[in-house]
Amino acid sequence: MQQQAAPVLVSSQRATPMTRVARNIGWLVFAEGFTKAATPVANILTARFLTSTGYGLLALAQTWAVYASMGADLGVNGYGQAEAARACAGPELVKLAEEIIPFRLVAGLLTFGLFAAVVCYANPSGSGIAFLATGLYIPAFALGTDWLIRGRERFDLVLAANGVGAAFLLIAVVLVGRGPHALPLDALAWALSYGVTACIYLGFLHKVSGSSLRLRFVPERWIAHLRQSLFVSLSSLILNTYRFFPLILLGWLWSPREVGIYAAPYRLVINLQSVAMLLPAAFYPVGAALFRDSAAQFLQSRRSVAMLMLMAGLPVGIIGCAMAGPAMRLIFGRNFAASIPVFALIVWLLPLYLVRSIHATTIVSTGFYRIQFLAPTCGLVLTLIASLLLVPGWGAIGAGVSQLAGEMGMVATNVFISKLVHGETALPRWPELSRLLLLNLVLAAAAVYLPSRLGCMGLAAIALTCYPAGLLALGLVNPATVMTWVSPASGRLAK
């Protein structure tokens, strides 16, 4: 039966699950690599140019725009990608695109109109022009069709679109970042970079669908899709409230400078999380199809992905905490010295996020939309309680503790849900997990002992050398197995 699959996916179906994941990661590293490098560089330059106060205002404006864009998404990014992965090529895929694209476009324009009206009325922080400029992100986001392209595993096309958008943003920040009107111009450049990316994605649609599309404005079908994506949308709303509430509360109770002190390290961690997300993003379409065809292979492959993510996430948390001072001074400059303890705290969001993401993405990709919203709900409740208790008195530090509390709640809930719907969690078996924890305890002891004697760079050099060797020595990495994932022996894979 696999030999008769749709042409776009036929060679992918012949490959092993981890080979498909490795192939997707390869394209994602190229597709997202420049973007994930250019975006934090642009953020760092913006923070240095605007200083903590100006950067805090920009962070608030971007946060409100991203939060408002949920009215344009309505859960389609998660729901639509899973549906595109499961759809057969041809009429079924074309019909899905023709219905969802105009739905998102109309929702995006309506949301932007409402956002602009609120900004003009409230003129937040006396920076209404910057807030309006960031609001252009909403229709640009709605116009994007990356959900369809990722669902069909065409990560080669993501390469071109994201690369051009990231280059646009980086060049714009360099050109306008030091000018007298840097704040609104930086906001505009950020929004337009998403517009450029969305236009390129639209140009690639015919390569994915195999035919030209005719947009269908059929409200009945929009309502049907909305019903299907309702719980994904609700989950996204709750998740983004968890992510943004501490920063928004800082903006209400503290100065823009305090917002900048928190936003700079927090966004750096978010950028690291987005890099880490390459692995579950690569597994998303594979898992969606694999769960339907072979539950045993799905569970085994997911466990392998989770192990890889923990191997990378735990040492980043340890080394990041140990090198927080030099990292903040080097990256953002002395103006952000107050961000050092914030970064040392919230860098631990990364390993927690890795555990959460592999569970959450596979719960959604396998169709359990409704129950998954319980996890962000738990995270939101913990974050709201902690933020209201800690942010008024502790500022940025309180916001960081609040994020950690919410993330731990989401991790625990996602693991429980995965056990309930999939029969087991994605966590590695205890023998492998115990050896990995032991290795990272040794690394943590080195992080406490070595910096005062060898310096932070010495610690980093030793960690980069000894940690991979420890993985090999403890049998946590099998080079032969890894080579089977990336070997072309399965035949030429479809792009």
N, C-alpha and C positions, 0 to 999 in steps of 0.2 A: 504493500500500500504506500510506503514511503516513496517508492519510485515514481508514483503518479501524483505527487504533491505539486503545488503550484510552481511555475517556472522560477519565480523569484527566489523561492526558498528550497528548491529541490536539492541542491548540493549541500545546503546547510543541514537538511534533514539527514543526509547520509553521514555527516560528520558526527563525532561524539559530542555530547553536551559541553564538556570542558574545552574541546577544540573550538566549538562555536563561540564560547565565552572568550577564549583567547583571541580568536579572530576579531570579535567585536571590540575587545580591549585594544587590540592593535590599531584598529581604525579610530577608536575613541581617543587614544593617546595622541594620534596625529590630529584628529578633529578638535579635541578639547585641549590638547597640550598647549598650543599657542594661546588659546583663549584663557586657560587657567593660569598661564604665566602673565599674559598682558593685563588681565583684569586686576590682579593684586598690585602689579606695578603701577597701573593707572591710579588705583586707590592710594597707594603710598605717595605717589607724586602729588596727588590732590591734597592729601593730608599735610604734606610738607609745605605746599604753596599756600593753603588756606589757614594753617595753624589749627589748634584744637577748637577754637570758637567757630570759625567758618566751616570747618569739617563737621562739627556737630550739627549746624544748621542744615548742611547738605545731607547728612545721614538721616535727619528727621524727615526731610522732604522725600528722599528716596524710599524711606520706610513706609510713609503714608501712601506713596504711589504704588508700591508693590502690594501693600495690604489692600488697596482699592482694586487692584487688577484681578483679585479673586472674583469680582463681579463679572469680569470678562471671560474668565476661565470656566467657572461653574463645574469644576471637576473633570473637564474634558482631557486635560493633559495626562492624567492617570488612566481614566476610563478609555479614552480614545486610543492611547497607545496599546493597551491590552487588546482592544477590539481590532485594531489594525494588524496586530501580530497573529490573531486567530482567523482573520478574514482570508478568504481565498482571493488570489489575484484575479483581476478582471472586473466584471460587473459589480460584485459584492464590495470590493475595495473602492471602486469609483463611486458607488452609491453612498458609502460611508463618508467619503471626502466631500461630496457635493452637498451633503446635508449638514455636516458639522462646521465647515468653514464659514458659510454665511451666518450660521447661528452665533459663532464666536465673534464675528465682525460686528454684527448688530449689537450684541451685548457689550462689546468693547466701546463702541461709540456712545451708547447710552451711559455707560459707567463714567467715561471721560467727561461727558457733559455735566453729570452730577458732581464729579470731583471738582471741575472748574468752578461750578456755581458755589460750592462750599468754600473754596479757596478765595474767591472774590469777595465773599461775604465776611469771612473770618480774618483774612490777611494774616495768617499765622506768623508769629515772630517778626513781623514787619518785613518779611521776605517773600511776598506773594508771587513775584515774578519767578523766583527760583522754584517755588512749589508748582506753579503752572507749567514751567518747562519740564520738570520731572513727570508731570501728569501725562505728557505725550507718550510716556512709556506704556500707558494702558492700551491705546489702540494699536501700538506697535506689537505689543505682546499678544493681543487678540488676533492679529494678522498672521502670526507665526504658525507654521504647519510642521514643526519639528516632531510633534507627537506622532504624526503619520509616518514620517521618514524613519524615526527611531523604531517604531513598531515593526517596520518592514526590514529592520537591520541594515539599512543603507547608511552606515556611519561614514562611508566615504564621501557622501554628499554633505554630511554635517561638517566635515573638514573645511570645505570651501566657504560655507555660510558663516560659521562661527569665526573662522580666521579673518575674513574681511571685516566683520563687525568688531572684533577685538582690535584689529589694526586701526580702524576708524576711531575708536575710543581713545586709544593710546596716543595717536597723532594729535587728536583734538585737545587732549589734556595738556600735551607739551606746548601746543600753539597758544592756547588761551588761558592756561593755568596761572600765569603770573600777571595778567592784565588787570586793569582797574575794575572790570566787571566779571571777575573770574567766577564768582559763585553762581550767577544765573547761567553763564556760558558753560561751565562744567556740568550743571544740571541738564542743559539742553543737549550737550554732547553725549551724555550718558543715555538719555532717552532716544536720541537719533541713532545711536549705535544698534539698538534693538530693532529700529525700523529698517536699517540697512540689512541686518541679518534676516528679518522676516521677508523682505522683498526677494532675497536670493533663494530662500526656501520655496517661495511661491514659484519661482522660475524652474525649480527642480521637480515640481509635482508630476509633470508628464513622464519623467524618467521612472518614477515609482509606480504610478497608476497604469502606465502603458498606453494611455489614451488621453485626449483632451477632456477637461472637466467643464461641466455646465452647472453653475451654482443654482441650487434649488432653494428658494425661499418658501419653505413649507412648515409653517408653525406647528402643525400636528406632529411632524417628525422631530422638531426641536423639543417639544414637550416629552416625547418618548425618550429621547436621549437624555434629557434633563432628569427624568425619573430614574434612569439607569445609573446616572452619575451623581445622584443626589447625595449619597452617603460619602462618595469620594470628595464632593464639594464641601460637605459638612466637615469631613476630616481635615481638608485643607484649610478651611476657615479656622478651626480650632488650633491646628498646628501653627499657622502663621500668627495667631493671637499669642500663643505660647512664645513664639520666637520674638515678637516685636513688643510685647507689653512692657517688659522691663525698660527698654530703651524709650518708649513713649512716656512711661511714668517718669523717667529721668528728665525728659523734656518738659514735663509739667511742673516738677518739683525742684529741679536744679537748673543751673545755667547751661547754655549751649556748650560751654567749655567742658563741663562734666560729661555731657553727652558725647563730645568728641573723645574724651579720655577713655570712655567705655567702648565707643563705636570702633576706634582704630584697632585694638587687639581683637575685639569680637569679630570684626569683618575679616581679619587675617585668619582666624580660626575657621570661619565660614568658608573662606577660599580653600583652606586645607581640606575641609569636609567635602567641598565640591570636587576636588581632585580624587578624594577617596571614593566618591560616589560613582566614579568610572566603572568600578567593578560590579556593584549591583545594577547599574544601568546596562552594562553588557549582558548581565544575566537575566534582565527583565523579560525581553522577548523570548529568550531560550526557555526560561522557567514557565512562561505562559503556555507554550506549546508542549513542553515536556511533562508538565503536571497532568495534562490530558492524555498523553500517550504512555507514559511510564512513571508511575508514582515512585518506584524504588530508585530509578535513576535521578529523578527530581530531588529526592531527599539526600542522596549521596553527593550529587553535584553541588547542592546548596551548602552542605556541610564543608565541602572543600573550599568554596568561596568564602565562607565565614572564617575558616582557619587562616586563609591568606590575609583577610582584612585585620584580624587580631594580630597577626605577625607584624603588620605594618603599624597599626594604631597604638599599641601599648608602648613601644619604644619612642614614638613621637611624643606621647604625653610625658614620658619620663625626661627625655632630653629637653623638650620644650620648657618644662618647669625649671629644670636646672639652669638653663641658659636664658631665662626670661629677661634679666637685666641687659646683658649685651645685645640680645635680639631687638628689644624695643629701642634702645639708643641707636643702634646701627640702622634700623629700618625707618623709624619715624623721627629720630632726632631728639634733642634734649627737651623740646617743647612737650613731648609726650612721656616724660619720665614718670609721671604719676600713673601711667598705664602698666608699669612693670608688674605690680602685684595682681592687677586684673588679668593680665595675660597668663601669669603663673597659675592662676586659679582656673580660668576657663579653657585652657589648653586641654584639660581633662574631658572637655566635651567631645573631643575627637574620638577616643576609643569607645566611649559610650554611644556616640552616634553610629559608629561602624556596626556595633552589635544591633542597634535598633534598625538601621536601614536595611540590612539583609533580611530581617524578619518582616518589616513593614512592606517592602517592595514585593516580596513573594506572596504575602497575604493578599495584596491588591491584584497582582498579576494573575493569580489563580482564581480570581473572581469573588473573594470574600470581602466585598466592599463594605457591607453594612456593619459587620462586627469590628472592622478595623478602626472605626472612628472612636472606639472606646479607649484606645491607647493615647491619642492626642488629647482626649478629654481628661484623662488622668494626669497627663503632663501639664495641661493648662491649669487645672485646679491647684496642683502643687505650686506652679509658678506664680499664680495670682496670690495665693496665701503668703508665699515667701516674699514676693515683691512688696506687697502692702505692709509687711512687717519690717522688712530690711532696707528697702530703697530710701524711705524718708530719712533715716538716720545714717545710713552707710553709703549712700550714693552709688558709684560705679561698682564697688566691692559687693554691695548688697544685690545689685542687678546680676552680677556674675554668680553668686551663690544661688539666686533664684533660678537661673538657667540650669545650673547643675541639678537642683532638686527636681525640676520638671523633666529633665532628660532621664534621670534615673527612674522616675515614675513611668515614663514611656517605654524604657527598655524592659522593665519588669512586666508591663502589661502586654507588650508585643510578644515577648517570649511565651507568656501564658496563652495568648490567642493562637500563636503558631502551634503550640502543643495541642490545643483543642481542635484546630481545623486540619492540621497536617499530620497529626499523630505523634510528632516529635519536634523538638526545637532545632534550630540551625547550629547550635553550639557544638563544638567538637566533642568527641568522646573524652571521658575524664582522663585516661592515660595520656593522650596527646595534650589536652588542655593543662594538666598538671605540669608537664615538662615545659610547656611554653611559659606558664606563670613562674616556674622556678628560674628560668633563664632571665625573665624580666626583673625578678627580685635581685638577681646578681647585678643586672644593669642599673637598677635603682641604687644599690649600695655603692657602685662605682660613681654614680652621679653625685652622691653625697661626699664621697672621699676625694675624688680626683680633681675637681675644679680648683680647689685651693692649692694644689700642688702642680698640676700640669696646665691649668687654665681651661676655659670652656672649649677652645679649639682642640686642645689635646683630648678632652673627653669625647668630643664629636668624632675625632679621627679614630680613637680606640673603639668607639661604639660601631662605627661604620665597618671596621675590620673584624671585630670579634663577634658581633651579633650574628651576621650571616654564618660565620664559622660555627657558632653555637647551635644554630638551627640545623646545620648539617650533622654536627656531632650527636645531637640528641635524636636524630632520625625524624625531625619534623618536616624536612624537605627532602624529597626523593628526586634527584636530577633526571633520572630516567622517566619518571612519571610526568614531570614538567615538560620534557621534550616531546612526549606523546601528545600533549595539548597543543603545542605550537608546530608540530611536524606537519608537512604538507602531504603525508602519506595517504590521507583520506581522499586525496584528489583535490582538484582545483575548487576552491570555495567561491561561491557567488558573491559578488560585491553587492 
